[in-house]
Amino acid sequence: MTAGGPDRKGRSPSEQLNEPADDLERFLHQRGQPVTVQRMVILAHRRSRIGDRRRPTVLVGTSTDDLLTLIGDSPGRPLAPRRRGEIQRLIQHDHALHDKQRHDKRRRAGPRPGR
């Protein structure tokens, strides 16, 4: 992949995508929803091009058409609506819990000093 580079932690673009995708898979599996999270990167700039790739760990495209093709060619079966709803509920509940924890932490820390 020619776009992107290491982040502040020194992670490659594929690591930046794969780490949270792995975390999501683990989170869902631990809650009775074993799924595989497909990793896809769309280089959306109109002049984006895909360069040489060695051992790619993510799927790469340069347009929404590429994205739809990647999804259509995906080896997995689509999730049933009920299962999608349960996964959505789990993720939303987790996000709400983390938002509340961040809010509570800020309240305990007191007001922020002026800038």
URTADA-V391249 format. One record per pair of residues at least 24 apart in sequence whose C-alpha atoms are under 6 Angstrom apart, sorted by the first residue. I is the first residue (numbers start at 1). J is the second residue. D is the distance in Angstrom with one decimal. If there is no record, write none. Layout:
((I	J	D) (I	J	D))
This chain:
((1	50	5.9) (1	51	5.5) (1	53	5.9) (2	51	5.5))
